[in-house]
Amino acid sequence: MRILLVEDDTALAAELARALRAENFAVDIATNGEDGAHLGATEAYDAAILDLGLPKKDGISVLQDWREAGRLIPVLILTARDGWSEKVAGFKAGADDYLTKPFRAAEVVMRLRAMVRRASGHAAVRIECGPLSFDAQLGHFSMDGLPLRLTAFEWRLLSTLMLRKDVVIERGELMEKLYEYDADVDSNSLEVIVSRLRRKIGSDMIETVRGRGYRLTCAA
């Protein structure tokens, strides 16, 4: 999963990004509203964390631009503004959730996971695919009831496939969900990650759809 963090407090942004990366998220950081608006309009993100008091372009304007352009990315407003009027304005602009500073990073993680799960159309926290199980709230995978140990890249790929199980996901979209904006990516990196995952969950579960991408297939 890939997250956009739009926050002008660089120390806070770095701290939160570290916490998110520790939970296997890929994180891109924008420190002003103009850059955040551009990234959110042009890159593929599973969710965004958006401050309101941003330089160059305020958070409400950024969010309004995304929604007017048809960008449906789930957005968590994270701000020091705790007044009722600010919360109303945020939700009217199209926010999915609202959290005031100070906050616990663990709560941000939980709220992000919940937003991504709901946006993917899953009401239940636990998602099943044959012998594979995903606790979408805690971020834990298990196979045949046993914990599945995954690298960060494996987790990002498998969670993306799991949230859209039985659907073909284009190769380009998967690449966008795996890597941060400035990452140096090898051309065959996706195939390498798929190969490693197949060794862990079984070669039949990840289907290659030639010329398109991959699909997680669930046994009847």
C-alpha positions in Angstrom: 0.0 0.0 0.0 1.2 3.5 -0.8 0.4 6.6 1.2 0.7 10.3 0.4 1.6 12.4 3.5 1.0 16.2 3.0 2.5 17.9 6.1 4.6 21.0 6.3 6.2 20.2 9.7 9.2 18.3 8.4 10.1 16.7 11.8 6.5 15.5 12.3 6.3 14.2 8.7 9.6 12.3 9.1 8.5 10.7 12.3 5.1 9.7 11.0 6.7 8.4 7.7 9.0 6.2 9.8 6.1 4.8 11.7 4.1 4.0 8.5 7.1 2.4 6.8 7.6 0.2 9.9 4.1 -1.1 9.1 5.1 -1.8 5.5 3.5 1.2 3.9 5.3 3.1 1.1 5.2 6.8 1.9 5.6 9.9 -0.3 5.9 13.2 1.5 4.8 16.7 0.3 5.6 19.7 2.5 3.3 22.2 0.8 -0.2 22.2 -0.7 0.8 22.7 -4.3 3.1 19.7 -4.3 0.6 17.6 -2.4 -2.2 18.6 -4.8 0.0 17.6 -7.8 1.1 14.2 -6.4 -2.5 13.3 -5.3 -3.7 14.2 -8.8 -1.1 12.3 -10.8 0.2 9.3 -8.6 -1.6 6.2 -7.5 -2.2 6.1 -3.7 -4.2 3.9 -1.5 -4.9 6.8 0.9 -3.7 10.3 1.8 -2.9 12.1 5.1 -3.6 15.8 4.7 -2.8 18.7 7.0 -5.0 21.8 6.7 -2.6 24.7 7.5 -0.2 24.2 4.5 1.9 26.8 2.7 1.2 27.7 -0.9 -2.3 25.9 -0.9 -4.4 25.1 2.1 -5.5 21.6 2.8 -9.2 22.2 2.2 -8.4 23.6 -1.3 -6.2 20.6 -2.0 -9.0 18.2 -1.1 -11.6 20.1 -3.1 -9.3 20.0 -6.1 -9.0 16.2 -5.9 -12.7 15.6 -5.5 -13.6 18.0 -8.3 -11.2 16.1 -10.5 -12.8 12.8 -9.6 -10.0 11.5 -7.4 -11.6 9.1 -5.0 -8.5 8.5 -2.8 -9.5 8.1 0.9 -8.3 11.1 2.9 -7.5 11.4 6.6 -7.2 15.0 7.7 -4.6 15.3 10.4 -4.5 18.8 11.9 -4.2 20.9 15.0 -7.5 22.6 14.1 -10.0 20.9 16.4 -13.0 23.3 16.1 -16.3 22.0 15.0 -16.4 24.4 12.0 -13.1 23.1 10.7 -14.3 19.5 11.0 -17.5 20.3 9.1 -15.5 22.0 6.4 -13.2 19.1 6.1 -16.0 16.5 5.7 -17.9 18.8 3.3 -14.8 19.0 1.1 -14.7 15.2 0.9 -12.6 13.9 3.9 -13.1 10.3 5.0 -11.8 10.8 8.5 -10.5 13.5 10.8 -7.9 13.3 13.5 -6.5 16.2 15.6 -2.9 16.7 16.9 -1.4 15.5 19.1 -2.0 11.9 18.0 -0.6 8.4 18.3 1.0 7.0 15.2 -0.6 3.6 15.9 -4.1 5.3 15.7 -3.1 6.8 12.3 -2.1 3.4 11.1 -5.4 1.8 12.2 -7.5 4.6 10.7 -5.6 4.3 7.4 -6.1 0.6 7.2 -9.8 0.9 7.9 -10.2 3.6 5.2 -8.4 1.5 2.6 -10.4 -1.6 3.5 -13.7 0.2 3.2 -12.7 1.9 -0.1 -11.9 -1.6 -1.4 -15.4 -2.7 -0.7 -14.7 -4.9 2.3 -17.0 -4.5 5.4 -15.5 -7.4 7.3 -12.1 -6.9 8.9 -10.9 -10.4 8.0 -10.6 -11.3 4.3 -10.3 -14.9 3.2 -8.9 -16.4 0.0 -8.7 -20.2 0.2 -6.1 -21.1 2.8 -4.9 -17.5 2.9 -6.3 -15.0 5.5 -5.7 -11.3 5.9 -6.6 -9.3 9.0 -7.0 -6.0 7.2 -7.1 -4.0 10.5 -4.0 -5.4 12.1 -2.2 -6.0 8.8 -1.5 -9.7 9.5 -1.5 -12.5 7.0 -1.8 -16.2 7.8 -1.6 -19.3 5.7 -3.5 -22.5 6.8 -3.8 -20.8 10.2 -0.1 -20.1 10.7 1.4 -16.6 10.6 2.9 -15.7 7.2 6.2 -13.8 7.4 6.6 -11.3 4.6 9.0 -8.5 3.5 7.6 -5.0 3.1 7.5 -5.4 -0.7 5.8 -8.8 -0.4 3.3 -7.4 2.1 2.4 -4.4 -0.2 1.9 -6.7 -3.2 -0.1 -9.3 -1.4 -2.3 -6.8 0.4 -3.1 -5.1 -2.9 -4.0 -8.4 -4.5 -5.9 -9.6 -1.5 -8.1 -6.5 -1.3 -9.1 -7.1 -4.9 -9.0 -10.9 -5.0 -10.1 -12.6 -8.2 -9.6 -9.3 -10.1 -6.8 -8.8 -12.6 -4.6 -5.9 -11.6 -2.5 -4.3 -14.2 1.3 -4.6 -13.9 1.8 -0.9 -14.0 -0.7 -0.3 -11.2 1.0 -2.9 -9.0 4.3 -1.2 -9.6 2.9 2.1 -8.5 1.6 0.6 -5.3 4.9 -1.0 -4.4 7.4 1.9 -4.7 7.8 5.4 -3.4 8.0 8.3 -5.8 11.8 8.6 -6.0 12.6 4.9 -5.8 15.2 3.4 -8.1 13.3 0.4 -9.6 14.6 -2.6 -11.5 12.6 -3.5 -14.6 12.0 -7.1 -13.3 11.5 -6.3 -9.7 7.7 -7.1 -9.7 8.4 -10.5 -11.2 11.0 -11.2 -8.4 8.5 -10.3 -5.7 5.8 -12.4 -7.3 8.2 -15.4 -7.5 9.0 -15.0 -3.8 5.4 -14.8 -2.8 4.5 -17.9 -4.8 7.1 -19.9 -2.9 5.3 -18.8 0.4 1.7 -19.2 -0.5 1.7 -21.6 -3.5 2.3 -21.1 -7.2 -1.3 -21.6 -8.1 -2.7 -18.7 -6.1 -1.1 -15.9 -8.1 -2.1 -16.2 -11.7 -0.2 -14.4 -14.4 -2.5 -12.9 -17.0 -0.3 -12.5 -20.0 0.0 -8.9 -21.3 -2.0 -7.5 -18.4 -0.9 -8.3 -14.9 -1.7 -10.6 -12.0 -4.7 -12.0 -10.2 -5.0 -13.6 -6.7 -7.2 -16.7 -7.3 -9.2 -18.2 -4.4 -10.1 -21.9 -4.3 -13.8 -22.6 -4.3 
